[in-house]
Amino acid sequence: MTRPPAPAHLGRTSIHAAVVALALCAGSAFAQDAAAPSGDLAARLREQQQQLEQQRLELERQRQALEQQQRQLEALAAALEQQMKGAPPAAAAATATAQGQQPGAPAGAAAATPGEAQASASGRGSLRWAGYGEMSYQRYDFYANTQTAKATERGRTDIGRFVLSPHMNLGGKWSLFGEIEFEHGGTGSTVEYEAEETGEYEAEIEKGGEIVLEQLWLQYSHSPALNVRFGELVVPVGMVNLYHQPTEFFTIERSLAETSLIPSVWHETGVQVLGTIGQLRYQVLGVTALDSTGFSGHEFVRGGMQRKLETKNADAFAFAAHAEYAFAPGVLVGGAFYAGDSAPNRPRQNLSAKAFVTLGEVHGRYEVGPWTVRGQVLLGQVQNSRKVTQANFNTFNGGVLGVSRTPVGKRAKSFFVEAGYDVLSLWANGGVPGRLDLFARYEDYDTHADTAPGIARVPRYHRKAATVGLNYKPQPGIVIKGEYSRRSNDGLIADKQDVLGVAAGFEF
């Protein structure tokens, strides 16, 4: 979101004073070391350097806290200005955080994820827009199908997505938020290549495949600790599912270890209760359950999000919960749980058995100074997966409904870890603006971690990916990416793939 420029002097006095204090301490220590015996000088120098590094890290934490306080002051200033113009007091007090902090949350609290920020503190009828997008070019090894022994090199470009997010304060304690996504640069009829389906091209006319309303909810803000949303909501399972804007993950594509198991930016219709208590942020949801018609061997429950029909079947609902705790600015751990029966919401009622889906994940993020470290473990289980597979195989008009003929796994598991370092931080006065992170990521995911009796485990569904690359952020809201990825599976053929790519992303 476009925000007014911050006052240039805000926060400088404290930082300048801290820098002067550090310089005086360093000078005093050097003078003492000059008079010390030479045998102790090296040890004292190392000790002094360690102290200076600790003080530098503390200054960085203070700087981040000051920036967070600055954003809070800007929101309060906007509210006061609106109130002076005659807006209702409740509207002026409504929270707003284009940067994502929950209403009233203290500096350092777990920030709200993109798309969760409430409408800005302004009067009724004030509409604001945010958004993001990404575009990419990749060279990759292409296999015509899973039985092809030798790959050919091909290239592709993709306008992956362009997202517009309107949000409005409706007055009182009510606000409205939406997120409209344009996928892959087009609308209407599409043709997708299905390597898992014997290498066939599959034509689709998709409602929500190319233009999708990912979020549309009405929120009542009772207090920082208690808010309620109604509408189309993001299901908060999976770290990248929540932190999905292009500057929030290193790779060109969202995590393969996550998006190969669950829907990407998973959204369902329902009710959500959420809030912030101290450093803890929580969400509890009741939403429409998945549709097991879309489950598959190679993507587990990813295809179960309902978007093929004009309406969503709501014969069954699911429960989801998520929590994150912030230990310090940029340091948090979190987890999520999901449970719901995916049988009743099938378009064709051809599965009498229950098909409960259970998912659980834990994740962590460390983003302090030049270092970034992130990781996640995700586990899933489908009840009666053999009966789900049989029902999918026997579903009439399966191609129209997006049914896969591949055997659904009983259990799936995945993990990923990534780390990056801002090399520009090594040259404080290098003259190059922004941040340049060199990163590495490793992913391991298996959608056939376990199978039901009567279903043979498919080795190629156990996959790995190792990626190295760079992210250059010349200024906030812009990222340029380059990477090389080596991907493999446990199959005997079509088991290796190299992918090289560049991309650009933006947020506003």
C-alpha distance (Angstrom), angle and dihedral (degrees) to the residues before:
residue distance angle dihedral
M1 . . .
T2 3.81 . .
R3 3.77 109.3 .
P4 3.83 131.1 -173.6
P5 3.82 112.3 -96.2
A6 3.78 113.2 -91.1
P7 3.83 118.4 -112.4
A8 3.78 105.4 -89.9
H9 3.78 95.0 -136.1
L10 3.83 97.3 49.5
G11 3.78 112.2 120.5
R12 3.82 95.5 -2.6
T13 3.81 97.3 107.3
S14 3.82 94.1 59.8
I15 3.77 93.6 44.7
H16 3.83 94.0 46.9
A17 3.78 90.7 49.0
A18 3.78 90.6 50.1
V19 3.81 91.4 50.1
V20 3.83 91.9 50.6
A21 3.81 89.8 49.2
L22 3.77 91.2 51.6
A23 3.80 91.0 49.9
L24 3.83 92.1 51.5
C25 3.81 90.9 48.1
A26 3.76 91.5 50.1
G27 3.83 92.1 48.2
S28 3.79 92.4 49.4
A29 3.78 92.0 48.6
F30 3.80 91.6 49.8
A31 3.77 91.7 51.9
Q32 3.80 91.2 52.5
D33 3.78 92.1 47.4
A34 3.81 91.4 52.7
A35 3.80 90.1 63.6
A36 3.80 94.9 43.5
P37 3.78 123.0 97.3
S38 3.80 111.9 -86.0
G39 3.82 90.9 -117.9
D40 3.82 91.3 64.7
L41 3.79 97.4 40.1
A42 3.82 97.7 84.3
A43 3.80 93.6 47.4
R44 3.81 92.3 48.0
L45 3.77 90.8 47.1
R46 3.81 91.2 53.5
E47 3.80 90.6 47.6
Q48 3.80 90.8 49.9
Q49 3.80 91.2 49.4
Q50 3.80 90.7 52.0
Q51 3.80 90.5 50.6
L52 3.80 91.0 49.4
E53 3.81 90.8 50.2
Q54 3.81 91.0 51.4
Q55 3.80 89.8 49.4
R56 3.79 90.4 48.6
L57 3.81 90.9 53.4
E58 3.80 90.2 48.1
L59 3.81 89.6 51.8
E60 3.79 89.5 51.6
R61 3.80 90.9 52.3
Q62 3.80 90.1 48.7
R63 3.80 90.5 49.3
Q64 3.81 91.4 53.7
A65 3.80 90.8 47.8
L66 3.83 90.0 50.7
E67 3.79 90.8 51.1
Q68 3.80 90.4 51.2
Q69 3.81 90.6 49.7
Q70 3.79 88.8 48.8
R71 3.80 90.9 56.3
Q72 3.81 90.0 49.5
L73 3.81 90.4 51.0
E74 3.80 90.7 50.8
A75 3.80 90.8 52.4
L76 3.81 91.5 48.2
A77 3.81 90.7 47.6
A78 3.81 90.1 52.4
A79 3.81 90.3 49.4
L80 3.80 92.0 49.1
E81 3.77 92.0 48.5
Q82 3.78 91.0 51.4
Q83 3.78 91.8 47.0
M84 3.81 90.4 52.8
K85 3.79 87.6 53.6
G86 3.79 89.8 58.4
A87 3.81 104.0 -92.7
P88 3.81 116.2 153.0
P89 3.82 111.5 -89.4
A90 3.80 91.8 -120.9
A91 3.79 91.0 54.1
A92 3.79 91.5 48.7
A93 3.78 89.4 51.4
A94 3.78 93.2 49.9
T95 3.77 110.9 114.4
A96 3.65 128.6 -113.6
T97 3.58 135.8 -178.0
A98 3.69 121.1 168.6
Q99 3.77 85.6 -178.7
G100 3.78 90.5 57.7
Q101 3.81 109.5 -107.2
Q102 3.77 116.1 146.9
P103 3.81 116.6 -113.7
G104 3.76 111.9 -74.2
A105 3.79 93.9 -3.7
P106 3.81 113.9 152.7
A107 3.78 122.3 -114.7
G108 3.77 108.4 -80.6
A109 3.80 95.2 28.5
A110 3.78 118.6 133.6
A111 3.79 104.8 -76.9
A112 3.77 120.1 -127.4
T113 3.77 112.4 -105.6
P114 3.82 122.9 -112.0
G115 3.74 110.1 -72.6
E116 3.81 92.6 24.9
A117 3.79 97.2 82.0
Q118 3.78 112.6 114.5
A119 3.76 122.1 -121.9
S120 3.78 111.9 -78.0
A121 3.79 120.7 -89.2
S122 3.78 97.9 -93.7
G123 3.76 139.7 113.9
R124 3.77 128.9 -75.0
G125 3.76 113.8 -67.6
S126 3.81 97.3 23.6
L127 3.80 105.7 136.2
R128 3.78 121.7 -163.2
W129 3.77 130.8 -175.3
A130 3.77 133.2 -148.0
G131 3.77 131.2 167.1
Y132 3.77 150.2 149.9
G133 3.77 141.6 -150.1
E134 3.78 144.7 -177.3
M135 3.79 139.3 -157.9
S136 3.79 130.5 -172.3
Y137 3.80 148.6 -177.6
Q138 3.81 121.4 -152.5
R139 3.81 139.2 179.3
Y140 3.79 112.1 -155.7
D141 3.79 145.9 165.0
F142 3.80 108.7 -98.4
Y143 3.81 125.0 -154.0
A144 3.82 117.1 -168.1
N145 3.81 89.2 -143.9
T146 3.78 141.3 -25.4
Q147 3.82 91.5 -78.1
T148 3.80 95.7 55.5
A149 3.79 110.4 112.7
K150 3.80 99.7 -167.4
A151 3.78 125.8 48.5
T152 3.79 127.7 -143.7
E153 3.78 122.0 -147.1
R154 3.76 115.9 -114.1
G155 3.79 138.3 168.1
R156 3.78 134.9 -140.7
T157 3.78 140.8 -178.7
D158 3.76 124.3 -153.8
I159 3.78 137.4 -175.4
G160 3.77 87.0 -151.8
R161 3.76 97.4 -170.0
F162 3.77 145.6 -26.2
V163 3.79 114.1 -159.6
L164 3.80 129.6 -166.9
S165 3.81 119.6 -166.4
P166 3.81 119.2 -167.9
H167 3.78 117.8 -171.1
M168 3.75 129.7 179.1
N169 3.77 138.1 -176.1
L170 3.80 106.8 -131.7
G171 3.77 95.5 -166.6
G172 3.76 131.2 -98.1
K173 3.79 107.5 35.4
W174 3.81 96.5 -35.6
S175 3.79 128.5 107.4
L176 3.79 137.4 168.9
F177 3.80 128.9 -143.6
G178 3.79 132.9 -177.1
E179 3.79 137.7 176.6
I180 3.81 121.2 -161.6
E181 3.79 117.6 -172.0
F182 3.80 127.2 -161.7
E183 3.81 106.4 -160.8
H184 3.80 128.0 -155.6
G185 3.79 95.9 -8.1
G186 3.81 99.1 -74.8
T187 3.78 151.0 60.8
G188 3.76 139.0 -134.9
S189 3.79 125.1 20.8
T190 3.80 117.8 26.0
V191 3.77 136.7 179.6
E192 3.79 117.9 -145.3
Y193 3.80 128.2 -169.1
E194 3.81 113.2 -127.6
A195 3.81 109.3 -162.4
E196 3.82 90.9 176.1
E197 3.82 91.6 55.1
T198 3.86 94.7 65.9
G199 3.79 90.7 -78.4
E200 3.81 99.8 -66.2
Y201 3.79 128.6 155.1
E202 3.77 110.3 -123.3
A203 3.80 121.0 -155.6
E204 3.78 116.0 -147.1
I205 3.76 136.0 179.8
E206 3.74 98.8 -158.6
K207 3.76 129.7 -161.9
G208 3.79 101.2 -154.6
G209 3.80 95.6 3.6
E210 3.77 96.8 101.3
I211 3.81 102.4 15.6
V212 3.78 112.0 28.9
L213 3.78 133.1 175.8
E214 3.79 97.1 -141.4
Q215 3.78 96.8 174.9
L216 3.78 135.8 17.6
W217 3.75 116.4 155.1
L218 3.77 142.2 153.6
Q219 3.80 115.4 -141.2
Y220 3.76 132.8 -158.4
S221 3.81 110.4 -160.0
H222 3.78 108.9 -154.1
S223 3.81 97.3 163.4
P224 3.80 139.4 -36.4
A225 3.79 88.6 -85.7
L226 3.82 97.3 46.3
N227 3.80 129.4 40.4
V228 3.80 131.4 149.1
R229 3.80 129.7 -149.1
F230 3.81 130.3 -168.5
G231 3.80 125.4 -168.6
E232 3.79 138.7 35.0
L233 3.80 105.6 -2.0
V234 3.80 137.7 -178.2
V235 3.82 109.9 -112.0
P236 3.83 102.0 -129.6
V237 3.82 98.1 -137.5
G238 3.81 115.6 122.4
M239 3.78 125.7 30.7
V240 3.81 95.3 -119.2
N241 3.80 89.0 46.3
L242 3.80 86.4 65.8
Y243 3.80 100.6 31.1
H244 3.79 95.3 45.5
Q245 3.80 104.8 136.5
P246 3.83 114.0 112.9
T247 3.82 96.3 -109.2
E248 3.83 91.0 53.4
F249 3.80 98.8 67.0
F250 3.79 130.3 39.5
T251 3.80 104.6 -136.9
I252 3.80 128.7 77.3
E253 3.80 91.7 -121.1
R254 3.78 123.8 45.3
S255 3.79 114.4 -101.0
L256 3.81 110.9 -57.2
A257 3.80 89.3 -156.3
E258 3.81 89.2 61.5
T259 3.80 104.8 32.8
S260 3.82 92.3 48.9
L261 3.82 89.6 62.7
I262 3.82 107.5 32.5
P263 3.82 136.5 22.7
S264 3.79 116.7 -76.9
V265 3.82 109.4 -115.0
W266 3.79 87.8 0.0
H267 3.80 111.6 -150.9
E268 3.78 132.1 178.3
T269 3.80 138.3 169.5
G270 3.79 117.6 -100.3
V271 3.79 148.5 81.8
Q272 3.79 127.7 -54.8
V273 3.80 132.9 -166.3
L274 3.79 115.0 -163.9
G275 3.76 143.3 157.2
T276 3.77 149.5 138.9
I277 3.81 124.7 -99.1
G278 3.76 110.8 -176.0
Q279 3.78 106.5 -55.6
L280 3.81 93.1 -16.9
R281 3.80 122.5 96.0
Y282 3.80 118.4 -169.6
Q283 3.81 139.7 -177.8
V284 3.82 130.2 -171.3
L285 3.81 121.0 -175.0
G286 3.79 142.6 -176.6
V287 3.83 108.1 -162.8
T288 3.79 142.2 157.0
A289 3.80 110.3 -72.3
L290 3.79 126.5 -119.2
D291 3.82 123.4 -88.9
S292 3.83 111.1 -124.0
T293 3.81 90.4 -153.3
G294 3.79 86.3 84.7
F295 3.83 97.7 50.3
S296 3.80 118.1 114.6
G297 3.77 142.9 175.8
H298 3.80 96.3 -112.2
E299 3.83 98.2 40.7
F300 3.83 103.2 28.8
V301 3.86 107.3 -155.7
R302 3.82 97.3 -15.2
G303 3.81 92.6 107.9
G304 3.80 92.9 50.0
M305 3.80 96.2 89.2
Q306 3.80 106.1 107.4
R307 3.79 114.4 -118.6
K308 3.80 106.9 121.8
L309 3.81 97.1 86.5
E310 3.78 131.4 57.3
T311 3.80 90.2 -112.9
K312 3.79 133.6 29.1
N313 3.77 120.0 -113.8
A314 3.79 109.1 -120.0
D315 3.80 102.7 -175.5
A316 3.81 88.4 119.4
F317 3.78 134.1 30.9
A318 3.78 131.8 -158.8
F319 3.80 135.4 -144.3
A320 3.80 122.6 -131.1
A321 3.80 132.4 176.6
H322 3.78 133.0 -178.1
A323 3.81 135.3 -179.4
E324 3.81 136.1 179.2
Y325 3.79 129.4 -173.2
A326 3.82 121.7 -158.9
F327 3.79 114.1 -149.1
A328 3.81 92.1 -178.2
P329 3.82 137.5 -19.8
G330 3.79 105.9 -54.9
V331 3.82 94.9 8.1
L332 3.80 119.5 99.4
V333 3.78 144.5 140.7
G334 3.77 126.7 -157.0
G335 3.76 147.6 162.8
A336 3.79 143.5 -166.6
F337 3.81 141.5 -155.4
Y338 3.81 132.3 -158.9
A339 3.82 132.4 -176.0
G340 3.80 130.9 171.2
D341 3.81 143.6 133.8
S342 3.82 111.3 -104.6
A343 3.83 96.9 -171.2
P344 3.85 103.6 77.4
N345 3.82 94.5 54.1
R346 3.81 94.8 59.6
P347 3.84 110.6 123.1
R348 3.80 89.0 -132.0
Q349 3.79 112.5 45.3
N350 3.80 94.9 -135.7
L351 3.81 100.3 128.6
S352 3.80 116.9 75.9
A353 3.82 95.7 174.7
K354 3.78 123.8 83.6
A355 3.79 117.4 -101.4
F356 3.80 104.7 -168.2
V357 3.79 114.9 -176.1
T358 3.80 116.8 -151.4
L359 3.82 121.7 -172.6
G360 3.78 132.4 176.7
E361 3.78 133.3 175.2
V362 3.81 142.0 171.7
H363 3.79 125.5 -162.7
G364 3.76 142.6 172.5
R365 3.80 137.5 -159.6
Y366 3.81 128.5 -162.2
E367 3.81 112.4 -176.8
V368 3.80 108.6 160.8
G369 3.79 126.3 141.5
P370 3.82 112.1 -40.6
W371 3.82 94.2 -17.4
T372 3.80 127.9 89.6
V373 3.80 122.6 178.6
R374 3.81 124.9 169.8
G375 3.78 135.0 169.2
Q376 3.79 144.2 165.1
V377 3.81 142.1 -172.7
L378 3.83 118.2 -156.4
L379 3.82 127.5 -173.3
G380 3.80 130.0 -177.7
Q381 3.79 141.3 178.9
V382 3.84 134.7 -168.5
Q383 3.80 118.9 -157.6
N384 3.82 116.3 -134.4
S385 3.81 91.7 4.8
R386 3.82 91.2 167.7
K387 3.81 91.3 58.0
V388 3.81 89.9 46.0
T389 3.81 89.0 53.6
Q390 3.82 91.7 49.8
A391 3.80 92.8 47.4
N392 3.80 91.3 50.0
F393 3.79 91.7 49.5
N394 3.81 90.4 52.2
T395 3.81 97.1 43.8
F396 3.80 112.9 123.1
N397 3.85 115.2 -130.7
G398 3.78 87.8 17.3
G399 3.80 92.8 159.8
V400 3.80 91.9 56.4
L401 3.80 91.4 48.6
G402 3.81 93.3 46.6
V403 3.81 95.1 -113.8
S404 3.81 117.5 171.8
R405 3.80 120.1 -146.0
T406 3.80 92.5 -149.9
P407 3.85 120.1 111.5
V408 3.79 113.8 -98.7
G409 3.79 116.6 -127.6
K410 3.79 122.7 -124.5
R411 3.81 93.2 -140.4
A412 3.78 134.8 16.9
K413 3.78 131.9 -172.1
S414 3.77 138.5 -178.4
F415 3.77 143.6 166.7
F416 3.77 137.8 -176.8
V417 3.77 136.5 -175.1
E418 3.78 128.7 -171.4
A419 3.79 135.6 179.0
G420 3.78 133.4 -172.1
Y421 3.78 138.3 -179.7
D422 3.81 128.6 -156.4
V423 3.80 102.6 -128.1
L424 3.81 92.0 -171.9
S425 3.80 87.8 69.0
L426 3.82 87.5 71.7
W427 3.79 89.5 68.1
A428 3.79 107.2 46.8
N429 3.81 92.6 179.5
G430 3.79 97.8 32.7
G431 3.79 93.6 124.0
V432 3.84 94.0 -128.7
P433 3.80 110.7 122.6
G434 3.77 124.7 -137.6
R435 3.78 131.9 11.5
L436 3.83 131.8 -54.0
D437 3.80 114.4 -163.6
L438 3.78 121.0 -168.9
F439 3.79 106.8 -159.0
A440 3.78 145.7 179.7
R441 3.81 128.4 -161.8
Y442 3.81 132.9 -172.2
E443 3.82 123.5 -165.5
D444 3.80 132.1 -175.8
Y445 3.81 120.8 -177.6
D446 3.79 134.0 166.5
T447 3.81 122.2 -175.4
H448 3.82 90.1 -176.4
A449 3.79 97.5 49.7
D450 3.80 85.4 137.7
T451 3.79 132.5 1.4
A452 3.79 134.3 -159.0
P453 3.82 121.3 -106.6
G454 3.78 109.2 -78.5
I455 3.83 94.5 29.8
A456 3.79 116.7 97.2
R457 3.77 116.2 -138.3
V458 3.82 112.3 -114.1
P459 3.84 109.9 -139.6
R460 3.81 95.5 -156.0
Y461 3.82 89.9 63.8
H462 3.81 87.5 73.2
R463 3.80 103.0 83.1
K464 3.78 139.5 173.7
A465 3.79 133.4 -166.2
A466 3.80 130.4 -169.4
T467 3.81 116.9 -169.4
V468 3.80 133.9 -178.0
G469 3.77 126.8 -179.2
L470 3.76 149.0 112.7
N471 3.78 139.1 -90.3
Y472 3.80 119.3 -155.8
K473 3.79 117.3 -166.8
P474 3.82 108.7 -174.7
Q475 3.80 89.6 -178.7
P476 3.80 137.9 -9.8
G477 3.78 112.2 -65.1
I478 3.82 97.9 25.8
V479 3.81 128.5 87.7
I480 3.80 132.3 174.6
K481 3.81 115.7 -162.5
G482 3.77 136.5 -164.8
E483 3.81 126.4 175.8
Y484 3.78 150.0 158.8
S485 3.81 119.0 -145.2
R486 3.81 129.6 -168.8
R487 3.81 111.9 -161.0
S488 3.78 128.7 -175.2
N489 3.79 143.3 167.0
D490 3.81 136.2 -160.5
G491 3.80 94.4 -107.1
L492 3.80 123.7 114.0
I493 3.82 96.7 -124.5
A494 3.81 134.1 27.7
D495 3.79 85.0 23.9
K496 3.82 103.2 135.0
Q497 3.77 131.5 58.8
D498 3.80 133.1 173.5
V499 3.80 119.2 -158.1
L500 3.81 125.1 -172.5
G501 3.78 121.0 -177.7
V502 3.79 152.4 155.8
A503 3.78 127.8 -152.8
A504 3.77 144.8 170.9
G505 3.78 128.8 -146.5
F506 3.78 135.4 -176.1
E507 3.79 140.1 -172.0
F508 3.78 131.1 -166.9
